[in-house]
């Protein structure tokens, strides 16, 4: 049995930032476990720019952003176990992993979950048709093109308008492919506005809202797809069906937090975020186990992943120092127009401001968010627009937080 103070599962942007924060907070015996041969996570295949504007004040590609944090990890001498797959986590913080040396048993004093997320597959969609070659998740296609040097297709249809789908529409255009359409089953895009503009509009790629792929055609290789508009029940409308010839279908239909280990440890999961229930320090219901990044909630920007990971890293360090106080906690609740609020509990005794993160349930124009506990207004914020694809952040000052009791509700009103 190996002993470490803090074990971080996952060496992507969340894991790296959490490790750096914990180390700088005084916990030198901090280690990272990662299943790949080097740390960096999904960033290594994201060769487009747009990373680091908020966090670092400069625009970087994904590999460049990862390199900034990887250098800080190694400069501090933080131990990294690469090619190490974690297979089990217990409530008493025993981590079981396997690598070329065999099976590792690590007793941690604190654990930070930073496993990221995975893409939803075709199997979850129930699309009619056979199983020809040429159907990829958008992330798989991104890795094949950017890391392996393959051209995945020449005529492309993309299902789903999440950010990775939008980015791959542009990337496929760069590779000389013709992107015939991006179809989105919802009446609004799930991606950032800037990606809709820069990846679709700038390349005259059509975006069809309230539209899905109803059927796949082809035996050996994909030959085409039938798309159709959908009704309020999200079922295809028969008379709107039309055929689009293509040899490639990319699926960008949602991300799922990798919470198998979270469930194994017996940590409660939020049914909306599909991540753990946490407090403002990103501590889960099991003391000493923390979560951050896309395993907790799917983020829009990696900059915000790093910010959240620093909260978890500092929280784990404070836990080991005996500085966390879970008394006088109040729960948070999503009110009108809000889909979820994170963290799910906060301490009313905190002497620091607390940031609430949330997503709206539908697209809105100008809105006012109101954070209340009973009759007490703790914070308000006005936004010129609010869409489900962009996360919102509202700060509650410490002196206002002290007025909270029982429950904090976040709701919106249209202006």
C-alpha positions as a Python dict, from the first residue, in 0.01 Angstrom:
ca = {
    (1, 'X'): (0, 0, 0),
    (2, 'X'): (136, 340, -104),
    (3, 'X'): (44, 649, 96),
    (4, 'X'): (-6, 999, -48),
    (5, 'X'): (-166, 1312, 96),
    (6, 'X'): (-366, 1411, -214),
    (7, 'X'): (-438, 1183, -509),
    (8, 'X'): (-580, 1346, -821),
    (9, 'X'): (-750, 1114, -1068),
    (10, 'X'): (-707, 1258, -1416),
    (11, 'X'): (-427, 1465, -1567),
    (12, 'X'): (-625, 1692, -1796),
    (13, 'X'): (-668, 2066, -1744),
    (14, 'X'): (-868, 2012, -1422),
    (15, 'X'): (-624, 1765, -1272),
    (16, 'X'): (-320, 1977, -1349),
    (17, 'X'): (-468, 2300, -1211),
    (18, 'X'): (-592, 2122, -896),
    (19, 'X'): (-248, 1971, -835),
    (20, 'X'): (-74, 2307, -873),
    (21, 'X'): (-320, 2478, -638),
    (22, 'X'): (-289, 2205, -372),
    (23, 'X'): (90, 2209, -392),
    (24, 'X'): (105, 2588, -367),
    (25, 'X'): (-130, 2571, -67),
    (26, 'X'): (132, 2366, 116),
    (27, 'X'): (47, 2002, 39),
    (28, 'X'): (367, 1889, -130),
    (29, 'X'): (275, 1519, -137),
    (30, 'X'): (27, 1564, -421),
    (31, 'X'): (19, 1313, -709),
    (32, 'X'): (-165, 1281, -1040),
    (33, 'X'): (-284, 951, -1190),
    (34, 'X'): (-353, 957, -1564),
    (35, 'X'): (-430, 676, -1807),
    (36, 'X'): (-253, 839, -2104),
    (37, 'X'): (121, 846, -2169),
    (38, 'X'): (140, 1218, -2090),
    (39, 'X'): (-72, 1473, -1907),
    (40, 'X'): (-284, 1729, -2090),
    (41, 'X'): (-606, 1541, -2151),
    (42, 'X'): (-835, 1634, -2437),
    (43, 'X'): (-644, 1958, -2495),
    (44, 'X'): (-375, 1772, -2686),
    (45, 'X'): (-610, 1716, -2980),
    (46, 'X'): (-767, 2065, -2972),
    (47, 'X'): (-529, 2242, -3209),
    (48, 'X'): (-764, 2538, -3267),
    (49, 'X'): (-706, 2864, -3079),
    (50, 'X'): (-932, 3040, -2829),
    (51, 'X'): (-790, 2892, -2508),
    (52, 'X'): (-653, 3102, -2225),
    (53, 'X'): (-815, 3438, -2296),
    (54, 'X'): (-982, 3456, -1954),
    (55, 'X'): (-729, 3264, -1747),
    (56, 'X'): (-397, 3367, -1901),
    (57, 'X'): (-484, 3686, -2086),
    (58, 'X'): (-361, 3549, -2418),
    (59, 'X'): (-499, 3331, -2694),
    (60, 'X'): (-348, 2983, -2719),
    (61, 'X'): (-420, 2652, -2888),
    (62, 'X'): (-522, 2357, -2673),
    (63, 'X'): (-174, 2196, -2668),
    (64, 'X'): (-18, 2532, -2581),
    (65, 'X'): (-262, 2585, -2293),
    (66, 'X'): (-193, 2232, -2164),
    (67, 'X'): (182, 2292, -2189),
    (68, 'X'): (158, 2601, -1965),
    (69, 'X'): (11, 2392, -1682),
    (70, 'X'): (218, 2080, -1750),
    (71, 'X'): (536, 2283, -1709),
    (72, 'X'): (412, 2416, -1376),
    (73, 'X'): (335, 2061, -1261),
    (74, 'X'): (685, 1937, -1342),
    (75, 'X'): (860, 2252, -1216),
    (76, 'X'): (707, 2182, -874),
    (77, 'X'): (817, 1821, -881),
    (78, 'X'): (461, 1692, -853),
    (79, 'X'): (468, 1316, -909),
    (80, 'X'): (270, 1197, -1211),
    (81, 'X'): (175, 834, -1266),
    (82, 'X'): (116, 806, -1643),
    (83, 'X'): (-32, 507, -1826),
    (84, 'X'): (-209, 433, -1499),
    (85, 'X'): (-577, 341, -1507),
    (86, 'X'): (-777, 385, -1186),
    (87, 'X'): (-1020, 97, -1148),
    (88, 'X'): (-1166, 151, -803),
    (89, 'X'): (-1219, 417, -537),
    (90, 'X'): (-1358, 351, -190),
    (91, 'X'): (-1529, 586, 54),
    (92, 'X'): (-1226, 565, 283),
    (93, 'X'): (-1012, 700, -2),
    (94, 'X'): (-831, 385, -112),
    (95, 'X'): (-746, 417, -481),
    (96, 'X'): (-682, 103, -688),
    (97, 'X'): (-503, 146, -1020),
    (98, 'X'): (-321, -66, -1275),
    (99, 'X'): (-22, 5, -1496),
    (100, 'X'): (275, -182, -1646),
    (101, 'X'): (419, -244, -1303),
    (102, 'X'): (103, -419, -1187),
    (103, 'X'): (-173, -320, -948),
    (104, 'X'): (-127, -15, -725),
    (105, 'X'): (-309, 38, -396),
    (106, 'X'): (-287, 396, -274),
    (107, 'X'): (-421, 520, 57),
    (108, 'X'): (-497, 890, 15),
    (109, 'X'): (-581, 1145, 280),
    (110, 'X'): (-780, 1338, 18),
    (111, 'X'): (-889, 1260, -338),
    (112, 'X'): (-975, 1500, -621),
    (113, 'X'): (-1187, 1360, -902),
    (114, 'X'): (-1089, 1513, -1237),
    (115, 'X'): (-1175, 1240, -1488),
    (116, 'X'): (-1342, 1467, -1743),
    (117, 'X'): (-1624, 1350, -1967),
    (118, 'X'): (-1694, 1131, -2267),
    (119, 'X'): (-1910, 1169, -2577),
    (120, 'X'): (-2255, 1024, -2613),
    (121, 'X'): (-2246, 751, -2878),
    (122, 'X'): (-2471, 655, -3167),
    (123, 'X'): (-2614, 373, -2958),
    (124, 'X'): (-2794, 628, -2740),
    (125, 'X'): (-2972, 788, -3038),
    (126, 'X'): (-3178, 506, -3193),
    (127, 'X'): (-3123, 624, -3551),
    (128, 'X'): (-3268, 388, -3812),
    (129, 'X'): (-3027, 224, -4054),
    (130, 'X'): (-2733, -11, -4076),
    (131, 'X'): (-2382, 24, -3933),
    (132, 'X'): (-2161, 141, -4221),
    (133, 'X'): (-1813, 289, -4191),
    (134, 'X'): (-1798, 668, -4183),
    (135, 'X'): (-1986, 738, -3858),
    (136, 'X'): (-1774, 900, -3586),
    (137, 'X'): (-1821, 1096, -3270),
    (138, 'X'): (-1693, 1449, -3330),
    (139, 'X'): (-1415, 1402, -3073),
    (140, 'X'): (-1296, 1078, -3233),
    (141, 'X'): (-1284, 1247, -3573),
    (142, 'X'): (-1094, 1536, -3417),
    (143, 'X'): (-831, 1300, -3278),
    (144, 'X'): (-800, 1110, -3607),
    (145, 'X'): (-753, 1429, -3806),
    (146, 'X'): (-542, 1635, -3566),
    (147, 'X'): (-331, 1366, -3397),
    (148, 'X'): (-323, 1070, -3637),
    (149, 'X'): (-322, 1256, -3968),
    (150, 'X'): (-621, 1080, -4123),
    (151, 'X'): (-882, 1235, -4353),
    (152, 'X'): (-1209, 1093, -4226),
    (153, 'X'): (-1433, 1195, -4516),
    (154, 'X'): (-1510, 1428, -4807),
    (155, 'X'): (-1883, 1501, -4774),
    (156, 'X'): (-1992, 1551, -4414),
    (157, 'X'): (-2313, 1591, -4215),
    (158, 'X'): (-2286, 1681, -3847),
    (159, 'X'): (-2559, 1595, -3597),
    (160, 'X'): (-2555, 1823, -3294),
    (161, 'X'): (-2437, 2180, -3259),
    (162, 'X'): (-2231, 2152, -2943),
    (163, 'X'): (-1898, 2332, -2948),
    (164, 'X'): (-1695, 2034, -3064),
    (165, 'X'): (-1939, 1974, -3351),
    (166, 'X'): (-1914, 2338, -3458),
    (167, 'X'): (-1536, 2335, -3435),
    (168, 'X'): (-1518, 2015, -3640),
    (169, 'X'): (-1737, 2172, -3908),
    (170, 'X'): (-1467, 2433, -3958),
    (171, 'X'): (-1187, 2178, -3923),
    (172, 'X'): (-1335, 1954, -4191),
    (173, 'X'): (-1365, 2255, -4419),
    (174, 'X'): (-995, 2325, -4363),
    (175, 'X'): (-924, 1966, -4469),
    (176, 'X'): (-1102, 2021, -4800),
    (177, 'X'): (-1422, 1838, -4711),
    (178, 'X'): (-1767, 1972, -4793),
    (179, 'X'): (-1984, 2010, -4482),
    (180, 'X'): (-2335, 1970, -4616),
    (181, 'X'): (-2525, 2055, -4297),
    (182, 'X'): (-2517, 2081, -3920),
    (183, 'X'): (-2843, 1950, -3773),
    (184, 'X'): (-2963, 2034, -3422),
    (185, 'X'): (-3267, 1862, -3269),
    (186, 'X'): (-3329, 2152, -3030),
    (187, 'X'): (-3471, 2488, -3147),
    (188, 'X'): (-3142, 2654, -3046),
    (189, 'X'): (-2773, 2573, -3075),
    (190, 'X'): (-2591, 2414, -2783),
    (191, 'X'): (-2262, 2590, -2864),
    (192, 'X'): (-2105, 2924, -2787),
    (193, 'X'): (-2219, 3214, -3004),
    (194, 'X'): (-1863, 3284, -3113),
    (195, 'X'): (-1831, 2928, -3247),
    (196, 'X'): (-2156, 2955, -3441),
    (197, 'X'): (-2023, 3269, -3609),
    (198, 'X'): (-1661, 3164, -3661),
    (199, 'X'): (-1718, 2799, -3750),
    (200, 'X'): (-2047, 2802, -3944),
    (201, 'X'): (-2142, 3147, -4065),
    (202, 'X'): (-1791, 3239, -4177),
    (203, 'X'): (-1784, 2924, -4394),
    (204, 'X'): (-2144, 2936, -4519),
    (205, 'X'): (-2225, 2605, -4349),
    (206, 'X'): (-2601, 2573, -4294),
    (207, 'X'): (-2736, 2512, -3943),
    (208, 'X'): (-3078, 2345, -3935),
    (209, 'X'): (-3250, 2381, -3598),
    (210, 'X'): (-3530, 2150, -3479),
    (211, 'X'): (-3384, 1896, -3722),
    (212, 'X'): (-3239, 1550, -3674),
    (213, 'X'): (-3094, 1260, -3872),
    (214, 'X'): (-3384, 1022, -3918),
    (215, 'X'): (-3212, 746, -4116),
    (216, 'X'): (-2866, 627, -4214),
    (217, 'X'): (-2803, 480, -4561),
    (218, 'X'): (-2523, 255, -4681),
    (219, 'X'): (-2381, -92, -4617),
    (220, 'X'): (-2001, -93, -4631),
    (221, 'X'): (-1957, 285, -4628),
    (222, 'X'): (-2203, 559, -4545),
    (223, 'X'): (-2377, 677, -4863),
    (224, 'X'): (-2613, 939, -4724),
    (225, 'X'): (-2852, 1037, -4448),
    (226, 'X'): (-3217, 1135, -4432),
    (227, 'X'): (-3276, 1443, -4221),
    (228, 'X'): (-3612, 1568, -4097),
    (229, 'X'): (-3758, 1848, -3893),
    (230, 'X'): (-3894, 1747, -3553),
    (231, 'X'): (-4208, 1846, -3368),
    (232, 'X'): (-4245, 1949, -3003),
    (233, 'X'): (-4209, 1580, -2908),
    (234, 'X'): (-3874, 1572, -3095),
    (235, 'X'): (-4001, 1305, -3333),
    (236, 'X'): (-3930, 1340, -3707),
    (237, 'X'): (-4207, 1493, -3916),
    (238, 'X'): (-4255, 1254, -4208),
    (239, 'X'): (-4334, 1513, -4477),
    (240, 'X'): (-4019, 1712, -4404),
    (241, 'X'): (-3775, 1427, -4469),
    (242, 'X'): (-3505, 1481, -4729),
    (243, 'X'): (-3199, 1288, -4838),
    (244, 'X'): (-2844, 1429, -4825),
    (245, 'X'): (-2564, 1231, -4997),
    (246, 'X'): (-2256, 1208, -4773),
    (247, 'X'): (-1978, 969, -4679),
    (248, 'X'): (-1928, 1087, -4320),
    (249, 'X'): (-2157, 1155, -4024),
    (250, 'X'): (-2013, 1322, -3714),
    (251, 'X'): (-2208, 1300, -3389),
    (252, 'X'): (-2187, 1589, -3143),
    (253, 'X'): (-2482, 1493, -2928),
    (254, 'X'): (-2374, 1562, -2574),
    (255, 'X'): (-2106, 1493, -2316),
    (256, 'X'): (-2137, 1261, -2017),
    (257, 'X'): (-1924, 1317, -1704),
    (258, 'X'): (-1705, 1012, -1632),
    (259, 'X'): (-1853, 935, -1292),
    (260, 'X'): (-1820, 557, -1267),
    (261, 'X'): (-1560, 594, -989),
    (262, 'X'): (-1776, 855, -819),
    (263, 'X'): (-2065, 610, -802),
    (264, 'X'): (-1836, 326, -692),
    (265, 'X'): (-1732, 534, -392),
    (266, 'X'): (-2098, 589, -303),
    (267, 'X'): (-2098, 962, -374),
    (268, 'X'): (-2445, 1110, -453),
    (269, 'X'): (-2490, 1235, -811),
    (270, 'X'): (-2694, 1535, -926),
    (271, 'X'): (-2947, 1404, -1184),
    (272, 'X'): (-2923, 1726, -1388),
    (273, 'X'): (-2548, 1784, -1408),
    (274, 'X'): (-2466, 1411, -1387),
    (275, 'X'): (-2181, 1513, -1158),
    (276, 'X'): (-2134, 1485, -783),
    (277, 'X'): (-2322, 1700, -535),
    (278, 'X'): (-2064, 1944, -394),
    (279, 'X'): (-2020, 2244, -167),
    (280, 'X'): (-1843, 2570, -246),
    (281, 'X'): (-1503, 2401, -192),
    (282, 'X'): (-1605, 2133, -443),
    (283, 'X'): (-1612, 1877, -164),
    (284, 'X'): (-1855, 1591, -223),
    (285, 'X'): (-2082, 1431, 35),
    (286, 'X'): (-1786, 1217, 146),
    (287, 'X'): (-1544, 1436, 345),
    (288, 'X'): (-1203, 1449, 180),
    (289, 'X'): (-1322, 1362, -171),
    (290, 'X'): (-1350, 1657, -410),
    (291, 'X'): (-1455, 1694, -774),
    (292, 'X'): (-1387, 1954, -1042),
    (293, 'X'): (-1395, 2018, -1415),
    (294, 'X'): (-1605, 1829, -1665),
    (295, 'X'): (-1655, 1533, -1432),
    (296, 'X'): (-1856, 1772, -1215),
    (297, 'X'): (-2031, 1983, -1478),
    (298, 'X'): (-1966, 2020, -1850),
    (299, 'X'): (-1796, 2356, -1904),
    (300, 'X'): (-1789, 2585, -2206),
    (301, 'X'): (-1433, 2709, -2161),
    (302, 'X'): (-1121, 2536, -2032),
    (303, 'X'): (-1032, 2859, -1849),
    (304, 'X'): (-1330, 2801, -1619),
    (305, 'X'): (-1229, 2437, -1574),
    (306, 'X'): (-894, 2558, -1441),
    (307, 'X'): (-1063, 2809, -1210),
    (308, 'X'): (-1288, 2542, -1065),
    (309, 'X'): (-997, 2299, -1026),
    (310, 'X'): (-808, 2558, -823),
    (311, 'X'): (-1107, 2579, -588),
    (312, 'X'): (-1095, 2200, -545),
    (313, 'X'): (-718, 2198, -498),
    (314, 'X'): (-734, 2468, -233),
    (315, 'X'): (-1031, 2294, -74),
    (316, 'X'): (-844, 1964, -46),
    (317, 'X'): (-546, 2143, 108),
    (318, 'X'): (-773, 2319, 359),
    (319, 'X'): (-935, 1984, 444),
    (320, 'X'): (-600, 1831, 529),
    (321, 'X'): (-516, 2133, 746),
    (322, 'X'): (-846, 2099, 931),
    (323, 'X'): (-970, 2435, 805),
    (324, 'X'): (-1300, 2332, 644),
    (325, 'X'): (-1615, 2389, 843),
    (326, 'X'): (-1933, 2228, 710),
    (327, 'X'): (-2158, 2380, 976),
    (328, 'X'): (-2445, 2613, 889),
    (329, 'X'): (-2471, 2490, 530),
    (330, 'X'): (-2757, 2596, 308),
    (331, 'X'): (-2870, 2428, -11),
    (332, 'X'): (-2908, 2594, -350),
    (333, 'X'): (-3205, 2551, -579),
    (334, 'X'): (-3284, 2630, -943),
    (335, 'X'): (-3583, 2864, -970),
    (336, 'X'): (-3777, 2992, -1270),
    (337, 'X'): (-3585, 2970, -1597),
    (338, 'X'): (-3277, 2808, -1440),
    (339, 'X'): (-3183, 2448, -1519),
    (340, 'X'): (-2934, 2387, -1237),
    (341, 'X'): (-2719, 2565, -980),
    (342, 'X'): (-2374, 2457, -863),
    (343, 'X'): (-2249, 2418, -591),
    (344, 'X'): (-2551, 2246, -443),
    (345, 'X'): (-2464, 2352, -86),
    (346, 'X'): (-2271, 2649, 56),
    (347, 'X'): (-2160, 2751, 402),
    (348, 'X'): (-2335, 3058, 537),
    (349, 'X'): (-2032, 3108, 764),
    (350, 'X'): (-1789, 3157, 478),
    (351, 'X'): (-1573, 3466, 514),
    (352, 'X'): (-1516, 3474, 137),
    (353, 'X'): (-1752, 3550, -151),
    (354, 'X'): (-1907, 3244, -314),
    (355, 'X'): (-1966, 3205, -687),
    (356, 'X'): (-2274, 3022, -811),
    (357, 'X'): (-2261, 2862, -1156),
    (358, 'X'): (-2576, 2789, -1352),
    (359, 'X'): (-2732, 2729, -1690),
    (360, 'X'): (-3067, 2854, -1811),
    (361, 'X'): (-3332, 2614, -1936),
    (362, 'X'): (-3415, 2804, -2258),
    (363, 'X'): (-3275, 3091, -2466),
    (364, 'X'): (-3368, 3437, -2337),
    (365, 'X'): (-3301, 3796, -2432),
    (366, 'X'): (-3219, 4048, -2161),
    (367, 'X'): (-3274, 3898, -1815),
    (368, 'X'): (-3214, 3970, -1449),
    (369, 'X'): (-3095, 3690, -1222),
    (370, 'X'): (-3197, 3715, -858),
    (371, 'X'): (-3040, 3513, -578),
    (372, 'X'): (-3266, 3496, -271),
    (373, 'X'): (-3287, 3319, 62),
    (374, 'X'): (-3637, 3362, 195),
    (375, 'X'): (-3709, 3736, 162),
    (376, 'X'): (-3340, 3828, 159),
    (377, 'X'): (-3194, 3927, -179),
    (378, 'X'): (-2832, 3809, -175),
    (379, 'X'): (-2728, 3910, -528),
    (380, 'X'): (-2861, 4021, -866),
    (381, 'X'): (-2709, 4021, -1213),
    (382, 'X'): (-2833, 4150, -1549),
    (383, 'X'): (-2739, 3982, -1877),
    (384, 'X'): (-2817, 4110, -2225),
    (385, 'X'): (-2893, 3751, -2323),
    (386, 'X'): (-2884, 3407, -2164),
    (387, 'X'): (-2865, 3079, -2357),
    (388, 'X'): (-2831, 2716, -2243),
    (389, 'X'): (-2499, 2678, -2423),
    (390, 'X'): (-2324, 2941, -2210),
    (391, 'X'): (-2265, 2900, -1837),
    (392, 'X'): (-2351, 3190, -1607),
    (393, 'X'): (-2165, 3294, -1294),
    (394, 'X'): (-2307, 3503, -1009),
    (395, 'X'): (-2105, 3613, -706),
    (396, 'X'): (-2254, 3638, -356),
    (397, 'X'): (-2060, 3867, -120),
    (398, 'X'): (-1963, 3709, 214),
    (399, 'X'): (-2166, 3962, 413),
    (400, 'X'): (-2477, 3877, 211),
    (401, 'X'): (-2415, 3504, 238),
    (402, 'X'): (-2430, 3538, 617),
    (403, 'X'): (-2798, 3636, 579),
    (404, 'X'): (-2888, 3305, 412),
    (405, 'X'): (-3070, 3026, 590),
    (406, 'X'): (-3238, 2707, 476),
    (407, 'X'): (-3224, 2746, 100),
    (408, 'X'): (-3086, 2979, -169),
    (409, 'X'): (-3288, 3007, -489),
    (410, 'X'): (-3165, 3145, -820),
    (411, 'X'): (-3428, 3253, -1069),
    (412, 'X'): (-3457, 3489, -1365),
    (413, 'X'): (-3702, 3742, -1500),
    (414, 'X'): (-3714, 3866, -1857),
    (415, 'X'): (-3658, 4239, -1901),
}
